[in-house]
Amino acid sequence: MPKNVFNDVFILSEKQEQLMEILWKSDKSLTSMDIMQILNDPHADYTYVVRMLSLLEKNHMISEVGTVPSGKKRARLFVPALTRQQYAVRLALASGITREDVPEVASALIQEVYGFGPEFGEKLNALIASSTQ
């Protein structure tokens, strides 16, 4: 399987992002079987989910935090290694955003999400610029 990397940042596939969403939304560590139950997809293949979890762990997206009994074996417990927001920051930085761009990016994000006009962006940029000098 080719490594999905852009500027040394692991980029989640759609299925990997679906697994990460489950982990991000959970308030506890999960096993692969927990994730299968939450997926609730009759077409989901357990072996594929286990492989995806292994790949996510290899790329430092999730961490194993222990094991729990599961029949005669033990099941590994997983948690996200970084938050959704930290992942978004990595993607932004991988796309070429620099330290100097942060005020404008923060301003653009807030304007986009909350619908503020350009005058808000100018004020926020000025505030951030004065705070970082």
C-alpha positions as CSV (number, residue, x, y, z in Angstrom):
1,M,0.0,0.0,0.0
2,P,1.6,3.3,-1.0
3,K,2.2,5.8,1.8
4,N,-0.2,8.7,1.5
5,V,2.1,11.6,2.4
6,F,2.2,15.3,1.5
7,N,5.3,17.1,2.8
8,D,5.9,14.3,5.4
9,V,2.3,14.6,6.8
10,F,0.1,11.6,6.7
11,I,-3.0,12.3,4.8
12,L,-6.1,10.3,5.8
13,S,-8.0,8.4,3.2
14,E,-11.8,8.6,3.4
15,K,-12.1,5.2,5.2
16,Q,-9.2,6.2,7.6
17,E,-10.9,9.4,8.3
18,Q,-14.1,7.5,9.1
19,L,-12.2,5.4,11.7
20,M,-10.5,8.5,13.1
21,E,-13.9,10.2,13.5
22,I,-15.1,7.3,15.6
23,L,-12.0,7.6,17.8
24,W,-12.2,11.4,18.0
25,K,-15.9,11.3,19.0
26,S,-15.3,8.5,21.6
27,D,-14.8,9.5,25.3
28,K,-12.9,6.2,25.9
29,S,-10.4,3.9,24.3
30,L,-11.8,1.5,21.7
31,T,-10.9,-2.0,20.4
32,S,-11.2,-2.9,16.7
33,M,-14.4,-4.8,17.6
34,D,-15.8,-1.7,19.2
35,I,-15.0,0.3,16.1
36,M,-16.7,-2.4,13.9
37,Q,-19.9,-2.2,16.0
38,I,-19.9,1.6,15.8
39,L,-19.4,1.4,12.0
40,N,-22.5,-0.7,11.9
41,D,-21.7,-1.5,8.2
42,P,-22.6,-5.0,7.0
43,H,-20.1,-4.6,4.2
44,A,-17.2,-3.6,6.6
45,D,-14.5,-6.2,6.6
46,Y,-12.9,-6.8,10.1
47,T,-9.5,-7.6,8.6
48,Y,-9.5,-4.4,6.6
49,V,-10.4,-2.4,9.8
50,V,-7.5,-4.0,11.6
51,R,-5.1,-3.2,8.8
52,M,-6.3,0.4,8.7
53,L,-5.8,0.7,12.5
54,S,-2.3,-0.7,12.1
55,L,-1.5,1.8,9.4
56,L,-2.9,4.7,11.5
57,E,-0.8,3.5,14.4
58,K,2.3,3.2,12.2
59,N,1.7,6.8,11.1
60,H,1.3,8.1,14.6
61,M,-2.4,9.0,14.2
62,I,-3.5,6.6,17.0
63,S,-1.8,5.0,20.0
64,E,-2.3,1.7,21.7
65,V,-3.1,2.3,25.4
66,G,-3.5,-1.2,26.7
67,T,-5.5,-4.4,26.2
68,V,-8.7,-6.0,27.4
69,P,-9.8,-9.6,27.5
70,S,-11.6,-10.7,24.4
71,G,-12.5,-14.4,24.4
72,K,-9.3,-16.4,24.9
73,K,-7.2,-13.6,23.6
74,R,-6.6,-9.9,24.4
75,A,-7.9,-7.0,22.3
76,R,-5.8,-3.9,21.9
77,L,-7.3,-0.5,23.0
78,F,-6.7,2.6,20.8
79,V,-7.0,6.3,21.2
80,P,-6.2,9.2,18.9
81,A,-2.6,10.3,19.1
82,L,-3.7,13.8,18.1
83,T,-6.9,15.8,18.0
84,R,-8.9,16.6,14.9
85,Q,-7.7,20.2,15.3
86,Q,-4.0,19.1,15.5
87,Y,-4.5,17.1,12.4
88,A,-6.1,20.1,10.6
89,V,-3.1,22.2,11.6
90,R,-0.7,19.6,10.2
91,L,-2.6,19.7,6.9
92,A,-2.5,23.4,6.8
93,L,1.3,23.5,7.5
94,A,1.9,20.8,4.9
95,S,0.0,22.9,2.3
96,G,2.6,25.7,2.7
97,I,1.1,27.9,5.4
98,T,4.0,29.6,7.2
99,R,4.3,31.3,10.6
100,E,3.7,34.7,8.9
101,D,0.5,33.4,7.4
102,V,-1.1,32.3,10.7
103,P,-2.9,35.6,11.5
104,E,-4.5,35.8,8.1
105,V,-5.4,32.1,8.1
106,A,-7.0,32.4,11.6
107,S,-8.9,35.4,10.5
108,A,-10.1,33.7,7.3
109,L,-11.2,30.7,9.2
110,I,-13.2,32.7,11.8
111,Q,-14.7,34.8,9.0
112,E,-15.7,31.7,7.0
113,V,-17.2,29.9,10.0
114,Y,-19.0,32.8,11.7
115,G,-19.7,34.9,8.6
116,F,-17.9,38.0,9.9
117,G,-17.0,40.7,7.3
118,P,-13.5,41.8,6.1
119,E,-13.4,44.5,8.8
120,F,-13.3,41.9,11.5
121,G,-10.4,40.2,9.7
122,E,-8.4,43.4,9.6
123,K,-8.9,44.0,13.3
124,L,-8.0,40.4,14.2
125,N,-4.9,40.5,12.0
126,A,-3.8,43.8,13.7
127,L,-4.5,42.3,17.2
128,I,-2.5,39.1,16.4
129,A,0.4,41.1,14.8
130,S,0.6,43.5,17.9
131,S,0.6,40.5,20.3
132,T,3.4,38.7,18.5
133,Q,5.9,41.6,18.3
